[in-house]
Amino acid sequence: MSPHRQLSRRSTRTSFVAREVEESFLGLAFKLHPQPEDADAKRELEYAMVVHDGTGVVESETFTTHVTTAGKNQDGLKEEVKRVSREILDRVRQYEEDRHVKVSSIGGSRRL
């Protein structure tokens, strides 16, 4: 550290409302639970969203939705994936509006 630097006794950070729109990074992790014994029951899809601002994790939350996979062909499965994707993107857009941030990158993975 330079000998000319001094620590400040008060914070120089601005309040969250006064700051410009910041870039954030979003991580998604998915876990698809097994099909219930009842063939008509929907499978549970659990996904976690983690928001990172470049300096650390800002917020994380786990969500649950239900998907129907039993008895669907490829087109039916594609429609189900589109529905879940729209739901996730709606949550991202709402997060951007509420927190005045811009999600610039989204990464996805499945839980091990």
N, CA, C and O atoms as CSV, one atom per row, in Angstrom:
chain,resi,resn,atom,element,x,y,z
A,1,MET,N,N,0.837,-1.172,0.000
A,1,MET,CA,C,0.000,0.000,0.000
A,1,MET,C,C,0.883,1.237,0.000
A,1,MET,O,O,1.920,1.272,0.662
A,2,SER,N,N,0.473,2.227,-0.731
A,2,SER,CA,C,1.234,3.464,-0.844
A,2,SER,C,C,1.276,4.202,0.492
A,2,SER,O,O,0.273,4.219,1.206
A,3,PRO,N,N,2.394,4.806,0.846
A,3,PRO,CA,C,2.467,5.541,2.120
A,3,PRO,C,C,1.640,6.827,2.105
A,3,PRO,O,O,1.418,7.423,3.159
A,4,HIS,N,N,1.179,7.266,0.927
A,4,HIS,CA,C,0.405,8.498,0.820
A,4,HIS,C,C,-1.096,8.270,0.996
A,4,HIS,O,O,-1.861,9.230,1.077
A,5,ARG,N,N,-1.517,7.018,1.053
A,5,ARG,CA,C,-2.938,6.714,1.216
A,5,ARG,C,C,-3.325,6.778,2.684
A,5,ARG,O,O,-2.530,6.463,3.569
A,6,GLN,N,N,-4.579,7.199,2.927
A,6,GLN,CA,C,-5.118,7.197,4.278
A,6,GLN,C,C,-6.514,6.577,4.242
A,6,GLN,O,O,-7.247,6.708,3.262
A,7,LEU,N,N,-6.851,5.917,5.310
A,7,LEU,CA,C,-8.195,5.360,5.426
A,7,LEU,C,C,-9.168,6.468,5.805
A,7,LEU,O,O,-8.855,7.329,6.628
A,8,SER,N,N,-10.322,6.439,5.210
A,8,SER,CA,C,-11.352,7.427,5.513
A,8,SER,C,C,-12.168,6.969,6.696
A,8,SER,O,O,-12.418,5.776,6.866
A,9,ARG,N,N,-12.585,7.920,7.517
A,9,ARG,CA,C,-13.404,7.575,8.675
A,9,ARG,C,C,-14.872,7.449,8.320
A,9,ARG,O,O,-15.646,6.896,9.101
A,10,ARG,N,N,-15.274,7.948,7.162
A,10,ARG,CA,C,-16.661,7.818,6.755
A,10,ARG,C,C,-16.720,7.243,5.340
A,10,ARG,O,O,-15.790,7.383,4.546
A,11,SER,N,N,-17.817,6.610,5.065
A,11,SER,CA,C,-18.004,5.950,3.780
A,11,SER,C,C,-18.225,6.979,2.678
A,11,SER,O,O,-18.870,8.005,2.889
A,12,THR,N,N,-17.680,6.688,1.503
A,12,THR,CA,C,-17.885,7.565,0.349
A,12,THR,C,C,-18.880,6.949,-0.628
A,12,THR,O,O,-19.081,7.478,-1.721
A,13,ARG,N,N,-19.492,5.859,-0.252
A,13,ARG,CA,C,-20.469,5.197,-1.114
A,13,ARG,C,C,-21.747,6.013,-1.186
A,13,ARG,O,O,-22.159,6.632,-0.205
A,14,THR,N,N,-22.369,6.006,-2.351
A,14,THR,CA,C,-23.646,6.692,-2.502
A,14,THR,C,C,-24.772,5.726,-2.198
A,14,THR,O,O,-24.584,4.510,-2.233
A,15,SER,N,N,-25.934,6.264,-1.901
A,15,SER,CA,C,-27.070,5.398,-1.592
A,15,SER,C,C,-27.478,4.627,-2.838
A,15,SER,O,O,-27.135,5.007,-3.958
A,16,PHE,N,N,-28.210,3.545,-2.633
A,16,PHE,CA,C,-28.607,2.681,-3.746
A,16,PHE,C,C,-29.482,3.428,-4.742
A,16,PHE,O,O,-29.372,3.196,-5.946
A,17,VAL,N,N,-30.339,4.312,-4.275
A,17,VAL,CA,C,-31.266,5.027,-5.147
A,17,VAL,C,C,-30.507,6.004,-6.042
A,17,VAL,O,O,-30.883,6.201,-7.197
A,18,ALA,N,N,-29.449,6.613,-5.524
A,18,ALA,CA,C,-28.727,7.639,-6.273
A,18,ALA,C,C,-27.752,7.047,-7.292
A,18,ALA,O,O,-27.286,7.763,-8.179
A,19,ARG,N,N,-27.444,5.789,-7.187
A,19,ARG,CA,C,-26.468,5.183,-8.092
A,19,ARG,C,C,-27.033,4.990,-9.483
A,19,ARG,O,O,-28.245,4.901,-9.677
A,20,GLU,N,N,-26.133,4.928,-10.441
A,20,GLU,CA,C,-26.512,4.625,-11.815
A,20,GLU,C,C,-26.917,3.149,-11.910
A,20,GLU,O,O,-26.721,2.373,-10.974
A,21,VAL,N,N,-27.473,2.790,-13.038
A,21,VAL,CA,C,-27.813,1.391,-13.261
A,21,VAL,C,C,-26.517,0.585,-13.300
A,21,VAL,O,O,-25.586,0.935,-14.025
A,22,GLU,N,N,-26.458,-0.475,-12.533
A,22,GLU,CA,C,-25.269,-1.309,-12.457
A,22,GLU,C,C,-25.473,-2.592,-13.243
A,22,GLU,O,O,-26.599,-3.027,-13.481
A,23,GLU,N,N,-24.360,-3.182,-13.638
A,23,GLU,CA,C,-24.415,-4.484,-14.290
A,23,GLU,C,C,-24.313,-5.575,-13.245
A,23,GLU,O,O,-23.552,-5.468,-12.283
A,24,SER,N,N,-25.076,-6.608,-13.443
A,24,SER,CA,C,-25.036,-7.756,-12.551
A,24,SER,C,C,-24.973,-9.028,-13.384
A,24,SER,O,O,-25.283,-9.033,-14.575
A,25,PHE,N,N,-24.569,-10.089,-12.732
A,25,PHE,CA,C,-24.466,-11.394,-13.376
A,25,PHE,C,C,-25.394,-12.345,-12.629
A,25,PHE,O,O,-25.477,-12.316,-11.402
A,26,LEU,N,N,-26.077,-13.173,-13.377
A,26,LEU,CA,C,-27.078,-14.056,-12.795
A,26,LEU,C,C,-26.677,-15.500,-13.032
A,26,LEU,O,O,-26.367,-15.891,-14.158
A,27,GLY,N,N,-26.683,-16.283,-11.975
A,27,GLY,CA,C,-26.421,-17.712,-12.077
A,27,GLY,C,C,-27.684,-18.486,-11.768
A,27,GLY,O,O,-28.403,-18.157,-10.824
A,28,LEU,N,N,-27.956,-19.502,-12.548
A,28,LEU,CA,C,-29.131,-20.345,-12.354
A,28,LEU,C,C,-28.684,-21.787,-12.171
A,28,LEU,O,O,-27.819,-22.271,-12.902
A,29,ALA,N,N,-29.264,-22.464,-11.209
A,29,ALA,CA,C,-29.023,-23.894,-10.999
A,29,ALA,C,C,-30.373,-24.592,-10.973
A,29,ALA,O,O,-31.300,-24.141,-10.300
A,30,PHE,N,N,-30.479,-25.678,-11.697
A,30,PHE,CA,C,-31.756,-26.387,-11.855
A,30,PHE,C,C,-31.687,-27.779,-11.239
A,30,PHE,O,O,-30.652,-28.443,-11.266
A,31,LYS,N,N,-32.815,-28.196,-10.687
A,31,LYS,CA,C,-32.949,-29.578,-10.209
A,31,LYS,C,C,-34.361,-30.039,-10.542
A,31,LYS,O,O,-35.337,-29.473,-10.050
A,32,LEU,N,N,-34.466,-31.059,-11.370
A,32,LEU,CA,C,-35.750,-31.631,-11.745
A,32,LEU,C,C,-35.985,-32.862,-10.893
A,32,LEU,O,O,-35.234,-33.835,-10.970
A,33,HIS,N,N,-37.015,-32.818,-10.091
A,33,HIS,CA,C,-37.321,-33.926,-9.192
A,33,HIS,C,C,-37.925,-35.085,-9.988
A,33,HIS,O,O,-38.471,-34.864,-11.069
A,34,PRO,N,N,-37.838,-36.305,-9.476
A,34,PRO,CA,C,-38.368,-37.470,-10.195
A,34,PRO,C,C,-39.889,-37.399,-10.375
A,34,PRO,O,O,-40.598,-36.706,-9.645
A,35,GLN,N,N,-40.343,-38.126,-11.351
A,35,GLN,CA,C,-41.783,-38.189,-11.634
A,35,GLN,C,C,-42.489,-38.852,-10.452
A,35,GLN,O,O,-42.070,-39.924,-10.016
A,36,PRO,N,N,-43.552,-38.236,-9.925
A,36,PRO,CA,C,-44.311,-38.882,-8.845
A,36,PRO,C,C,-44.953,-40.180,-9.340
A,36,PRO,O,O,-45.075,-40.400,-10.545
A,37,GLU,N,N,-45.352,-41.015,-8.422
A,37,GLU,CA,C,-45.946,-42.298,-8.797
A,37,GLU,C,C,-47.243,-42.127,-9.566
A,37,GLU,O,O,-47.569,-42.943,-10.428
A,38,ASP,N,N,-47.982,-41.071,-9.260
A,38,ASP,CA,C,-49.207,-40.764,-10.001
A,38,ASP,C,C,-48.802,-40.236,-11.378
A,38,ASP,O,O,-48.129,-39.209,-11.469
A,39,ALA,N,N,-49.197,-40.917,-12.438
A,39,ALA,CA,C,-48.767,-40.562,-13.794
A,39,ALA,C,C,-49.271,-39.190,-14.231
A,39,ALA,O,O,-48.654,-38.550,-15.082
A,40,ASP,N,N,-50.383,-38.731,-13.661
A,40,ASP,CA,C,-50.938,-37.432,-14.036
A,40,ASP,C,C,-50.329,-36.280,-13.252
A,40,ASP,O,O,-50.563,-35.117,-13.580
A,41,ALA,N,N,-49.557,-36.586,-12.229
A,41,ALA,CA,C,-48.975,-35.532,-11.397
A,41,ALA,C,C,-47.840,-34.831,-12.135
A,41,ALA,O,O,-47.160,-35.418,-12.976
A,42,LYS,N,N,-47.657,-33.562,-11.795
A,42,LYS,CA,C,-46.592,-32.780,-12.417
A,42,LYS,C,C,-45.297,-32.941,-11.640
A,42,LYS,O,O,-45.305,-33.119,-10.422
A,43,ARG,N,N,-44.168,-32.876,-12.369
A,43,ARG,CA,C,-42.861,-32.952,-11.728
A,43,ARG,C,C,-42.493,-31.583,-11.176
A,43,ARG,O,O,-42.881,-30.552,-11.727
A,44,GLU,N,N,-41.757,-31.586,-10.107
A,44,GLU,CA,C,-41.343,-30.335,-9.493
A,44,GLU,C,C,-39.976,-29.933,-10.041
A,44,GLU,O,O,-39.038,-30.730,-10.036
A,45,LEU,N,N,-39.872,-28.701,-10.510
A,45,LEU,CA,C,-38.606,-28.143,-10.985
A,45,LEU,C,C,-38.192,-27.057,-10.005
A,45,LEU,O,O,-38.888,-26.057,-9.828
A,46,GLU,N,N,-37.058,-27.269,-9.378
A,46,GLU,CA,C,-36.532,-26.306,-8.415
A,46,GLU,C,C,-35.373,-25.574,-9.081
A,46,GLU,O,O,-34.498,-26.204,-9.674
A,47,TYR,N,N,-35.364,-24.257,-8.988
A,47,TYR,CA,C,-34.236,-23.519,-9.537
A,47,TYR,C,C,-33.832,-22.401,-8.592
A,47,TYR,O,O,-34.671,-21.749,-7.970
A,48,ALA,N,N,-32.531,-22.200,-8.503
A,48,ALA,CA,C,-31.972,-21.164,-7.640
A,48,ALA,C,C,-31.372,-20.069,-8.509
A,48,ALA,O,O,-30.670,-20.342,-9.482
A,49,MET,N,N,-31.659,-18.826,-8.141
A,49,MET,CA,C,-31.093,-17.672,-8.828
A,49,MET,C,C,-30.120,-16.995,-7.878
A,49,MET,O,O,-30.458,-16.715,-6.728
A,50,VAL,N,N,-28.907,-16.732,-8.361
A,50,VAL,CA,C,-27.889,-16.045,-7.577
A,50,VAL,C,C,-27.437,-14.836,-8.370
A,50,VAL,O,O,-27.022,-14.960,-9.522
A,51,VAL,N,N,-27.517,-13.653,-7.749
A,51,VAL,CA,C,-27.116,-12.409,-8.403
A,51,VAL,C,C,-25.762,-11.999,-7.848
A,51,VAL,O,O,-25.561,-11.947,-6.635
A,52,HIS,N,N,-24.838,-11.710,-8.755
A,52,HIS,CA,C,-23.465,-11.342,-8.402
A,52,HIS,C,C,-23.157,-10.022,-9.077
A,52,HIS,O,O,-23.413,-9.869,-10.272
A,53,ASP,N,N,-22.609,-9.055,-8.333
A,53,ASP,CA,C,-22.329,-7.739,-8.910
A,53,ASP,C,C,-20.862,-7.520,-9.257
A,53,ASP,O,O,-20.463,-6.393,-9.551
A,54,GLY,N,N,-20.063,-8.561,-9.228
A,54,GLY,CA,C,-18.647,-8.442,-9.542
A,54,GLY,C,C,-17.781,-8.368,-8.302
A,54,GLY,O,O,-16.580,-8.630,-8.367
A,55,THR,N,N,-18.371,-8.016,-7.177
A,55,THR,CA,C,-17.618,-7.963,-5.925
A,55,THR,C,C,-18.084,-9.040,-4.952
A,55,THR,O,O,-17.396,-9.328,-3.972
A,56,GLY,N,N,-19.225,-9.626,-5.209
A,56,GLY,CA,C,-19.745,-10.662,-4.333
A,56,GLY,C,C,-21.200,-10.952,-4.636
A,56,GLY,O,O,-21.821,-10.282,-5.460
A,57,VAL,N,N,-21.732,-11.949,-3.968
A,57,VAL,CA,C,-23.130,-12.322,-4.157
A,57,VAL,C,C,-24.011,-11.268,-3.493
A,57,VAL,O,O,-23.858,-10.967,-2.310
A,58,VAL,N,N,-24.927,-10.720,-4.269
A,58,VAL,CA,C,-25.829,-9.683,-3.776
A,58,VAL,C,C,-27.084,-10.301,-3.192
A,58,VAL,O,O,-27.555,-9.892,-2.131
A,59,GLU,N,N,-27.618,-11.280,-3.886
A,59,GLU,CA,C,-28.886,-11.869,-3.466
A,59,GLU,C,C,-29.015,-13.257,-4.070
A,59,GLU,O,O,-28.495,-13.523,-5.153
A,60,SER,N,N,-29.704,-14.134,-3.369
A,60,SER,CA,C,-29.997,-15.452,-3.922
A,60,SER,C,C,-31.353,-15.893,-3.407
A,60,SER,O,O,-31.767,-15.547,-2.300
A,61,GLU,N,N,-32.022,-16.654,-4.228
A,61,GLU,CA,C,-33.345,-17.138,-3.849
A,61,GLU,C,C,-33.639,-18.414,-4.615
A,61,GLU,O,O,-33.159,-18.597,-5.734
A,62,THR,N,N,-34.427,-19.295,-4.014
A,62,THR,CA,C,-34.816,-20.552,-4.641
A,62,THR,C,C,-36.302,-20.497,-4.969
A,62,THR,O,O,-37.119,-20.083,-4.147
A,63,PHE,N,N,-36.638,-20.923,-6.184
A,63,PHE,CA,C,-38.022,-20.926,-6.651
A,63,PHE,C,C,-38.407,-22.344,-7.044
A,63,PHE,O,O,-37.546,-23.182,-7.315
A,64,THR,N,N,-39.701,-22.602,-7.073
A,64,THR,CA,C,-40.214,-23.901,-7.475
A,64,THR,C,C,-41.339,-23.696,-8.473
A,64,THR,O,O,-42.193,-22.828,-8.294
A,65,THR,N,N,-41.332,-24.498,-9.517
A,65,THR,CA,C,-42.431,-24.520,-10.468
A,65,THR,C,C,-42.724,-25.977,-10.792
A,65,THR,O,O,-41.979,-26.869,-10.386
A,66,HIS,N,N,-43.779,-26.214,-11.506
A,66,HIS,CA,C,-44.157,-27.591,-11.851
A,66,HIS,C,C,-44.182,-27.748,-13.359
A,66,HIS,O,O,-44.639,-26.865,-14.084
A,67,VAL,N,N,-43.688,-28.875,-13.815
A,67,VAL,CA,C,-43.667,-29.168,-15.248
A,67,VAL,C,C,-44.330,-30.523,-15.494
A,67,VAL,O,O,-44.309,-31.416,-14.646
A,68,THR,N,N,-44.913,-30.639,-16.673
A,68,THR,CA,C,-45.535,-31.894,-17.074
A,68,THR,C,C,-44.679,-32.511,-18.167
A,68,THR,O,O,-44.528,-31.929,-19.241
A,69,THR,N,N,-44.120,-33.676,-17.902
A,69,THR,CA,C,-43.288,-34.355,-18.894
A,69,THR,C,C,-43.874,-35.683,-19.329
A,69,THR,O,O,-43.562,-36.173,-20.415
A,70,ALA,N,N,-44.719,-36.271,-18.494
A,70,ALA,CA,C,-45.261,-37.602,-18.790
A,70,ALA,C,C,-46.179,-37.544,-20.005
A,70,ALA,O,O,-47.095,-36.725,-20.067
A,71,GLY,N,N,-45.923,-38.419,-20.966
A,71,GLY,CA,C,-46.782,-38.556,-22.123
A,71,GLY,C,C,-46.649,-37.448,-23.154
A,71,GLY,O,O,-47.499,-37.329,-24.036
A,72,LYS,N,N,-45.606,-36.637,-23.065
A,72,LYS,CA,C,-45.433,-35.552,-24.035
A,72,LYS,C,C,-44.392,-35.937,-25.075
A,72,LYS,O,O,-43.396,-36.592,-24.767
A,73,ASN,N,N,-44.641,-35.521,-26.310
A,73,ASN,CA,C,-43.653,-35.740,-27.368
A,73,ASN,C,C,-42.652,-34.580,-27.359
A,73,ASN,O,O,-42.702,-33.721,-26.479
A,74,GLN,N,N,-41.755,-34.560,-28.328
A,74,GLN,CA,C,-40.717,-33.521,-28.381
A,74,GLN,C,C,-41.312,-32.120,-28.442
A,74,GLN,O,O,-40.824,-31.217,-27.762
A,75,ASP,N,N,-42.360,-31.921,-29.246
A,75,ASP,CA,C,-42.979,-30.595,-29.354
A,75,ASP,C,C,-43.608,-30.174,-28.032
A,75,ASP,O,O,-43.522,-29.010,-27.644
A,76,GLY,N,N,-44.227,-31.101,-27.354
A,76,GLY,CA,C,-44.826,-30.800,-26.052
A,76,GLY,C,C,-43.785,-30.425,-25.015
A,76,GLY,O,O,-43.996,-29.522,-24.206
A,77,LEU,N,N,-42.648,-31.132,-25.043
A,77,LEU,CA,C,-41.564,-30.812,-24.114
A,77,LEU,C,C,-40.959,-29.450,-24.432
A,77,LEU,O,O,-40.597,-28.706,-23.521
A,78,LYS,N,N,-40.845,-29.116,-25.723
A,78,LYS,CA,C,-40.317,-27.800,-26.112
A,78,LYS,C,C,-41.213,-26.692,-25.590
A,78,LYS,O,O,-40.721,-25.670,-25.110
A,79,GLU,N,N,-42.517,-26.881,-25.676
A,79,GLU,CA,C,-43.456,-25.864,-25.181
A,79,GLU,C,C,-43.330,-25.699,-23.663
A,79,GLU,O,O,-43.420,-24.588,-23.140
A,80,GLU,N,N,-43.125,-26.804,-22.978
A,80,GLU,CA,C,-42.960,-26.743,-21.515
A,80,GLU,C,C,-41.678,-26.001,-21.150
A,80,GLU,O,O,-41.667,-25.210,-20.207
A,81,VAL,N,N,-40.605,-26.250,-21.885
A,81,VAL,CA,C,-39.341,-25.551,-21.647
A,81,VAL,C,C,-39.494,-24.057,-21.932
A,81,VAL,O,O,-38.964,-23.227,-21.193
A,82,LYS,N,N,-40.217,-23.712,-23.000
A,82,LYS,CA,C,-40.457,-22.305,-23.317
A,82,LYS,C,C,-41.239,-21.621,-22.204
A,82,LYS,O,O,-40.946,-20.480,-21.847
A,83,ARG,N,N,-42.232,-22.312,-21.656
A,83,ARG,CA,C,-43.039,-21.729,-20.584
A,83,ARG,C,C,-42.185,-21.441,-19.353
A,83,ARG,O,O,-42.283,-20.368,-18.757
A,84,VAL,N,N,-41.346,-22.407,-18.977
A,84,VAL,CA,C,-40.489,-22.222,-17.805
A,84,VAL,C,C,-39.467,-21.117,-18.078
A,84,VAL,O,O,-39.170,-20.318,-17.189
A,85,SER,N,N,-38.929,-21.065,-19.291
A,85,SER,CA,C,-37.960,-20.021,-19.644
A,85,SER,C,C,-38.590,-18.640,-19.557
A,85,SER,O,O,-37.967,-17.704,-19.055
A,86,ARG,N,N,-39.810,-18.505,-20.040
A,86,ARG,CA,C,-40.508,-17.218,-19.942
A,86,ARG,C,C,-40.728,-16.821,-18.484
A,86,ARG,O,O,-40.579,-15.655,-18.120
A,87,GLU,N,N,-41.082,-17.797,-17.657
A,87,GLU,CA,C,-41.292,-17.529,-16.235
A,87,GLU,C,C,-40.007,-17.011,-15.589
A,87,GLU,O,O,-40.039,-16.056,-14.813
A,88,ILE,N,N,-38.881,-17.643,-15.912
A,88,ILE,CA,C,-37.595,-17.231,-15.350
A,88,ILE,C,C,-37.216,-15.840,-15.859
A,88,ILE,O,O,-36.774,-14.999,-15.077
A,89,LEU,N,N,-37.382,-15.589,-17.153
A,89,LEU,CA,C,-37.037,-14.282,-17.702
A,89,LEU,C,C,-37.930,-13.181,-17.136
A,89,LEU,O,O,-37.475,-12.052,-16.953
A,90,ASP,N,N,-39.183,-13.495,-16.860
A,90,ASP,CA,C,-40.058,-12.513,-16.218
A,90,ASP,C,C,-39.546,-12.154,-14.825
A,90,ASP,O,O,-39.594,-10.993,-14.421
A,91,ARG,N,N,-39.059,-13.152,-14.098
A,91,ARG,CA,C,-38.479,-12.880,-12.773
A,91,ARG,C,C,-37.228,-12.005,-12.904
A,91,ARG,O,O,-37.016,-11.102,-12.095
A,92,VAL,N,N,-36.406,-12.271,-13.913
A,92,VAL,CA,C,-35.191,-11.472,-14.125
A,92,VAL,C,C,-35.569,-10.030,-14.445
A,92,VAL,O,O,-34.985,-9.101,-13.887
A,93,ARG,N,N,-36.540,-9.832,-15.337
A,93,ARG,CA,C,-36.970,-8.474,-15.686
A,93,ARG,C,C,-37.535,-7.738,-14.469
A,93,ARG,O,O,-37.265,-6.553,-14.274
A,94,GLN,N,N,-38.311,-8.438,-13.662
A,94,GLN,CA,C,-38.859,-7.819,-12.454
A,94,GLN,C,C,-37.741,-7.429,-11.501
A,94,GLN,O,O,-37.784,-6.359,-10.893
A,95,TYR,N,N,-36.739,-8.292,-11.368
A,95,TYR,CA,C,-35.590,-7.995,-10.509
A,95,TYR,C,C,-34.864,-6.745,-11.009
A,95,TYR,O,O,-34.483,-5.883,-10.216
A,96,GLU,N,N,-34.675,-6.650,-12.336
A,96,GLU,CA,C,-34.003,-5.482,-12.901
A,96,GLU,C,C,-34.769,-4.196,-12.592
A,96,GLU,O,O,-34.165,-3.187,-12.229
A,97,GLU,N,N,-36.074,-4.228,-12.731
A,97,GLU,CA,C,-36.887,-3.043,-12.460
A,97,GLU,C,C,-36.880,-2.669,-10.982
A,97,GLU,O,O,-36.759,-1.494,-10.637
A,98,ASP,N,N,-37.010,-3.667,-10.111
A,98,ASP,CA,C,-37.081,-3.392,-8.673
A,98,ASP,C,C,-35.765,-2.877,-8.106
A,98,ASP,O,O,-35.769,-2.006,-7.236
A,99,ARG,N,N,-34.637,-3.401,-8.585
A,99,ARG,CA,C,-33.334,-3.081,-7.995
A,99,ARG,C,C,-32.524,-2.082,-8.818
A,99,ARG,O,O,-31.426,-1.700,-8.411
A,100,HIS,N,N,-33.042,-1.656,-9.958
A,100,HIS,CA,C,-32.342,-0.713,-10.845
A,100,HIS,C,C,-30.965,-1.241,-11.252
A,100,HIS,O,O,-29.964,-0.527,-11.195
A,101,VAL,N,N,-30.945,-2.493,-11.657
A,101,VAL,CA,C,-29.719,-3.114,-12.157
A,101,VAL,C,C,-29.985,-3.672,-13.544
A,101,VAL,O,O,-31.132,-3.832,-13.961
A,102,LYS,N,N,-28.907,-3.961,-14.245
A,102,LYS,CA,C,-29.014,-4.568,-15.568
A,102,LYS,C,C,-28.301,-5.908,-15.511
A,102,LYS,O,O,-27.100,-5.964,-15.248
A,103,VAL,N,N,-29.023,-6.970,-15.753
A,103,VAL,CA,C,-28.417,-8.294,-15.792
A,103,VAL,C,C,-27.759,-8.446,-17.154
A,103,VAL,O,O,-28.438,-8.499,-18.180
A,104,SER,N,N,-26.426,-8.515,-17.155
A,104,SER,CA,C,-25.707,-8.542,-18.421
A,104,SER,C,C,-25.267,-9.941,-18.835
A,104,SER,O,O,-24.905,-10.163,-19.990
A,105,SER,N,N,-25.298,-10.867,-17.914
A,105,SER,CA,C,-24.855,-12.225,-18.232
A,105,SER,C,C,-25.648,-13.218,-17.397
A,105,SER,O,O,-25.885,-12.999,-16.209
A,106,ILE,N,N,-26.056,-14.314,-18.033
A,106,ILE,CA,C,-26.783,-15.369,-17.340
A,106,ILE,C,C,-26.071,-16.691,-17.600
A,106,ILE,O,O,-25.794,-17.043,-18.747
A,107,GLY,N,N,-25.781,-17.412,-16.534
A,107,GLY,CA,C,-25.159,-18.720,-16.652
A,107,GLY,C,C,-26.048,-19.759,-16.007
A,107,GLY,O,O,-26.662,-19.492,-14.973
A,108,GLY,N,N,-26.129,-20.917,-16.584
A,108,GLY,CA,C,-26.982,-21.974,-16.067
A,108,GLY,C,C,-26.232,-23.256,-15.840
A,108,GLY,O,O,-25.249,-23.544,-16.523
A,109,SER,N,N,-26.694,-24.025,-14.882
A,109,SER,CA,C,-26.087,-25.333,-14.619
A,109,SER,C,C,-27.145,-26.210,-13.976
A,109,SER,O,O,-28.227,-25.750,-13.612
A,110,ARG,N,N,-26.812,-27.463,-13.847
A,110,ARG,CA,C,-27.693,-28.365,-13.119
A,110,ARG,C,C,-26.971,-28.763,-11.848
A,110,ARG,O,O,-25.742,-28.788,-11.800
A,111,ARG,N,N,-27.738,-29.071,-10.826
A,111,ARG,CA,C,-27.112,-29.470,-9.559
A,111,ARG,C,C,-26.546,-30.873,-9.702
A,111,ARG,O,O,-27.104,-31.719,-10.400
A,112,LEU,N,N,-25.453,-31.096,-9.045
A,112,LEU,CA,C,-24.811,-32.409,-9.099
A,112,LEU,C,C,-25.380,-33.334,-8.061
A,112,LEU,O,O,-24.957,-34.486,-7.961
